[in-house]
Amino acid sequence: MTEPEASPPFAAGQIEIWKKIVDVQQHFNDLELRIRNFALIVTGALLGFGGYAIKDGGIISVFGVKMTVAGLVVLSAILPLFAFYFMDRLWYHRLLEGSVQAGIEAETILKDLGYKVDLGKKISINSPFILWIIGCEIHSRTKMDIFYIMLVVALLGVGSFVAFAVHP
């Protein structure tokens, strides 16, 4: 951020507001990364527990379908994953988006005062990318969806294999 020659007292207040908005953006971004980290830890723990359950070799019948306990444990990891997704995508990500919008609005006021600030705009412009496979622009919401979908697909694959193909 470059300061103009003379900064009116109003500008100092606006700069402090902008700084606080950036702090809030960092806070929500950090929370989202922590949620994804916990999602991976819980998923990994349930995968490990499923691996341990293979050793015991338990078979159960769910709605008349026989499967290993290990497979059920691995498949059960999908439920907490949905909870993490809900918290990440539908809760904190919306708050992050709101704080980014507030930052862009604060930057507009600072630009009108002669300051050169465009952090929010630059992040919004540089965040999306073109997914070469389908030639589509991917934004942060879709990136998050892909992250969780990949985990669910992996759990479905591994859980189904362990539930029906592994015979203790």
N, C-alpha and C positions, 0 to 999 in steps of 0.2 A: 504494500500500500504506500503510495507516494502522497506526502502532505503538500497542500497548496501553500503559497507564500504566507498568507495570514489566515489563521483558523479562528473563526468566531466561536464564542463559548458554546453555542448550540451544537457545533460540530463535535466538540469534545464529548458531549453527552451521547451523540449519535455513534461515535466511535466505540464508546464503552458498551452501548447496546449491541452493536455489531459483534464485538468481542464476546459478549455473553452468549449471543446466539450461536456463534461458532463453538463455544464450550459445550452448549447443549447438543449441537450436532455431533460433536466428538463423543459425548456421553451416550447418546442413543446408538451410535455406530459401535461403540465398545460393548454395549449391552447385547446388540445383535451378534457380534462375534463370540461373546461368551455363551450365548444361547446355543449357537452352532457347535461350539466346543463341547458343551455339556451334552448335546444331542449325540455327538460322535462318541463321547465317553460312555454314555448309557448304552448306545448301540453296541459298542465294542464289549462292554461288560456282559451284556446279554448273549452276544455271540460266544464269548468265552464260557459263560455258564452253560450254553447249549452244547459246546464242545465237551465240557465236563460231564454233562448229562448223557452223552453218547456212551461214555464208559459204563454207566450204570445200566444201560440197555433197557430202560423201561418202555413198554408199549401201552398205549391207552386207546380207547375207542371214543371218538368225538362224533356224535350224531351217526353212529354206526360205521364210521370210517376209522380203521386202525392206523395209528401213526405213532412215531417215536415221541417220547417226552422231549427229547432234544429238539426235534423239529418244532414242536409247539412253543418251546422256550424261545427259539430264534424268531419264529413268526410273531411272538408276543412283543418283540422289540418294536414292531410297527406302531403299536398304540402310543407309547410315550413319544415316539418320533412325531406323530400327528400333533401331540400336545406342544412339543417344541416348535413345530411349524406354525401352529396357531399363534403362539406367543410371539414368534419372530415376524411372520408375514403380516398377520392381521392386527397386531398390537403395536410392537415397537417400531416396525418399519413405517407404519403410517405416521407415527410421531416424528421419526427421522425426516420423512418427506415434508411434514409440516414445518419443521425447523429449517430445512433447506429453503423452503419457500419464504419463510420469514427472513432468512439471511439474504436472499436475493432482493427482497423488498428493502431491507436496510441498506444494502449496497447501492440500490437505485437512489436513495436519499443522499448517501455519501457522494455518489457521482455528481448529483446536482449541486453539491457543495464544493466540487472541484477535486475530490479524492479519486484516485484510480484504484478501485477495488472491484473485483469480479470473480472471487473465489467460488461462490455458489454456482454462478453461470458456467465457469470453466469446468467444474466438476460435473455438472449436468451434461455439458457438451461432450466431455471426454469419457464418461462412464459407459455409454452404450458401445457395442461393437457388432460387427457383421459376422454372424455365424456362417462360415463358408459352406457348410454342408447344405444349408437350405437358403442361403442368401438373405436371411432375415436379420433385422436389427434387434439385438437383445439388450434389454434394459435391466435394471437392478431387480425388479420384481421377478422377471423371468429367470434371471440368474439364480435367485433364491429358490424358485420352483424347481429348477433343474437339479440343484444341490439335493433337495429333499426327495425328489422323484428318483434320483440315482440311488439313494440310500434305501428307499422302499423297494425298488426293483431288485437290488442286491439281496435284501432280506427275504423277499418273496422267493427268489431263486435258490438261495442257500437254505432257507427254511423248508421249502418244498422238497428239495433234494434230501435234506437230513430227515425230514418227516416220513418220506415214502421210499427212498432209495437206499438209505443206510439201514442195514439190518444188524442190530447188535448181537 
